[in-house]
Amino acid sequence: MPRNPKNRRVEILLSPDQYKALLKAAEAEGYITLLPKDEGKYKTEGSVAEFLRDHLSWTIPDFAKATPLTGRGKFKRNEDDAQ
C-alpha cells in the first residue's frame, strides 16, 4: 500500500557514536530493550521512533499539540476500498 503523500518523513543521519548514544538513552527511558548481536551491533525491541516523538513533544510545545499519525494498521478503510 502506498504511503499517504500528505505525511512527511525526515531523514536524520547519525554517526555510529550518536546512534549508540540514542539507543542507550531510549533504553534508559524504557522505550527499547537492547539485545546484543555480533560485531557490536544491536537488535532492538521497542520503538526508537516513539522515544524521539515523545522527546520532541516534551521539548517543542507545538509538536505536542499537533495531531499525530495513526499507528500502523489502525487506519479505517474507505467503503470503496472494501469491495
ChimeraX commands (.cxc) that place a marker at each C-alpha (Angstrom):
marker #1 position 0.00,0.00,0.00 radius 0.5
marker #1 position 1.48,3.40,-0.94 radius 0.5
marker #1 position 2.27,5.99,1.69 radius 0.5
marker #1 position -0.02,8.97,2.15 radius 0.5
marker #1 position 1.62,11.86,0.24 radius 0.5
marker #1 position 0.38,14.32,2.87 radius 0.5
marker #1 position 2.65,12.74,5.50 radius 0.5
marker #1 position 6.32,13.69,5.69 radius 0.5
marker #1 position 9.42,11.75,6.59 radius 0.5
marker #1 position 12.59,13.25,7.96 radius 0.5
marker #1 position 15.90,11.54,7.41 radius 0.5
marker #1 position 18.35,12.02,10.26 radius 0.5
marker #1 position 21.88,10.89,9.58 radius 0.5
marker #1 position 23.77,9.87,12.71 radius 0.5
marker #1 position 27.33,8.82,13.29 radius 0.5
marker #1 position 27.78,5.38,14.87 radius 0.5
marker #1 position 28.58,7.05,18.20 radius 0.5
marker #1 position 25.48,9.24,18.02 radius 0.5
marker #1 position 23.32,6.21,17.21 radius 0.5
marker #1 position 24.73,4.28,20.18 radius 0.5
marker #1 position 24.01,7.27,22.43 radius 0.5
marker #1 position 20.44,7.44,21.07 radius 0.5
marker #1 position 19.92,3.72,21.72 radius 0.5
marker #1 position 21.31,3.99,25.26 radius 0.5
marker #1 position 19.02,6.96,26.02 radius 0.5
marker #1 position 15.97,5.13,24.63 radius 0.5
marker #1 position 16.88,2.05,26.67 radius 0.5
marker #1 position 17.38,4.13,29.85 radius 0.5
marker #1 position 13.90,5.62,29.40 radius 0.5
marker #1 position 12.37,2.17,28.90 radius 0.5
marker #1 position 11.37,2.57,25.25 radius 0.5
marker #1 position 13.54,-0.25,23.92 radius 0.5
marker #1 position 15.45,-3.29,25.05 radius 0.5
marker #1 position 18.85,-3.85,23.51 radius 0.5
marker #1 position 19.75,-7.41,22.63 radius 0.5
marker #1 position 23.48,-7.77,21.83 radius 0.5
marker #1 position 24.34,-9.24,18.44 radius 0.5
marker #1 position 27.54,-9.89,16.56 radius 0.5
marker #1 position 30.17,-7.22,15.86 radius 0.5
marker #1 position 28.88,-4.68,18.36 radius 0.5
marker #1 position 25.54,-4.27,16.57 radius 0.5
marker #1 position 22.26,-4.40,18.45 radius 0.5
marker #1 position 18.84,-5.78,17.83 radius 0.5
marker #1 position 16.19,-3.57,19.39 radius 0.5
marker #1 position 12.82,-4.49,20.80 radius 0.5
marker #1 position 10.60,-1.45,21.09 radius 0.5
marker #1 position 10.43,1.85,19.28 radius 0.5
marker #1 position 13.24,4.36,18.93 radius 0.5
marker #1 position 10.82,6.48,16.83 radius 0.5
marker #1 position 8.35,6.60,19.74 radius 0.5
marker #1 position 11.16,7.74,22.02 radius 0.5
marker #1 position 12.07,10.52,19.57 radius 0.5
marker #1 position 8.44,11.63,19.14 radius 0.5
marker #1 position 7.94,11.78,22.92 radius 0.5
marker #1 position 11.17,13.70,23.37 radius 0.5
marker #1 position 10.18,16.19,20.66 radius 0.5
marker #1 position 6.75,16.58,22.30 radius 0.5
marker #1 position 8.43,17.37,25.58 radius 0.5
marker #1 position 10.84,19.95,24.11 radius 0.5
marker #1 position 8.62,21.56,21.42 radius 0.5
marker #1 position 5.18,22.62,22.67 radius 0.5
marker #1 position 3.65,22.94,19.17 radius 0.5
marker #1 position 4.85,19.42,18.34 radius 0.5
marker #1 position 2.95,18.10,21.36 radius 0.5
marker #1 position -0.23,19.91,20.26 radius 0.5
marker #1 position -0.08,18.61,16.68 radius 0.5
marker #1 position -2.26,15.68,15.64 radius 0.5
marker #1 position -0.11,12.53,15.49 radius 0.5
marker #1 position -0.23,9.90,12.77 radius 0.5
marker #1 position -2.46,6.93,13.43 radius 0.5
marker #1 position -0.45,3.86,14.34 radius 0.5
marker #1 position 0.41,1.35,11.64 radius 0.5
marker #1 position -2.60,-0.78,10.75 radius 0.5
marker #1 position -5.00,1.45,12.69 radius 0.5
marker #1 position -6.49,3.36,9.76 radius 0.5
marker #1 position -10.18,2.93,8.95 radius 0.5
marker #1 position -10.74,1.57,5.47 radius 0.5
marker #1 position -12.76,3.52,2.95 radius 0.5
marker #1 position -16.00,1.80,1.97 radius 0.5
marker #1 position -14.88,1.97,-1.66 radius 0.5
marker #1 position -11.69,0.02,-0.85 radius 0.5
marker #1 position -13.53,-2.76,0.99 radius 0.5
marker #1 position -15.17,-4.08,-2.17 radius 0.5
marker link #1:1,2 radius 0.2
marker link #1:2,3 radius 0.2
marker link #1:3,4 radius 0.2
marker link #1:4,5 radius 0.2
marker link #1:5,6 radius 0.2
marker link #1:6,7 radius 0.2
marker link #1:7,8 radius 0.2
marker link #1:8,9 radius 0.2
marker link #1:9,10 radius 0.2
marker link #1:10,11 radius 0.2
marker link #1:11,12 radius 0.2
marker link #1:12,13 radius 0.2
marker link #1:13,14 radius 0.2
marker link #1:14,15 radius 0.2
marker link #1:15,16 radius 0.2
marker link #1:16,17 radius 0.2
marker link #1:17,18 radius 0.2
marker link #1:18,19 radius 0.2
marker link #1:19,20 radius 0.2
marker link #1:20,21 radius 0.2
marker link #1:21,22 radius 0.2
marker link #1:22,23 radius 0.2
marker link #1:23,24 radius 0.2
marker link #1:24,25 radius 0.2
marker link #1:25,26 radius 0.2
marker link #1:26,27 radius 0.2
marker link #1:27,28 radius 0.2
marker link #1:28,29 radius 0.2
marker link #1:29,30 radius 0.2
marker link #1:30,31 radius 0.2
marker link #1:31,32 radius 0.2
marker link #1:32,33 radius 0.2
marker link #1:33,34 radius 0.2
marker link #1:34,35 radius 0.2
marker link #1:35,36 radius 0.2
marker link #1:36,37 radius 0.2
marker link #1:37,38 radius 0.2
marker link #1:38,39 radius 0.2
marker link #1:39,40 radius 0.2
marker link #1:40,41 radius 0.2
marker link #1:41,42 radius 0.2
marker link #1:42,43 radius 0.2
marker link #1:43,44 radius 0.2
marker link #1:44,45 radius 0.2
marker link #1:45,46 radius 0.2
marker link #1:46,47 radius 0.2
marker link #1:47,48 radius 0.2
marker link #1:48,49 radius 0.2
marker link #1:49,50 radius 0.2
marker link #1:50,51 radius 0.2
marker link #1:51,52 radius 0.2
marker link #1:52,53 radius 0.2
marker link #1:53,54 radius 0.2
marker link #1:54,55 radius 0.2
marker link #1:55,56 radius 0.2
marker link #1:56,57 radius 0.2
marker link #1:57,58 radius 0.2
marker link #1:58,59 radius 0.2
marker link #1:59,60 radius 0.2
marker link #1:60,61 radius 0.2
marker link #1:61,62 radius 0.2
marker link #1:62,63 radius 0.2
marker link #1:63,64 radius 0.2
marker link #1:64,65 radius 0.2
marker link #1:65,66 radius 0.2
marker link #1:66,67 radius 0.2
marker link #1:67,68 radius 0.2
marker link #1:68,69 radius 0.2
marker link #1:69,70 radius 0.2
marker link #1:70,71 radius 0.2
marker link #1:71,72 radius 0.2
marker link #1:72,73 radius 0.2
marker link #1:73,74 radius 0.2
marker link #1:74,75 radius 0.2
marker link #1:75,76 radius 0.2
marker link #1:76,77 radius 0.2
marker link #1:77,78 radius 0.2
marker link #1:78,79 radius 0.2
marker link #1:79,80 radius 0.2
marker link #1:80,81 radius 0.2
marker link #1:81,82 radius 0.2
marker link #1:82,83 radius 0.2
view
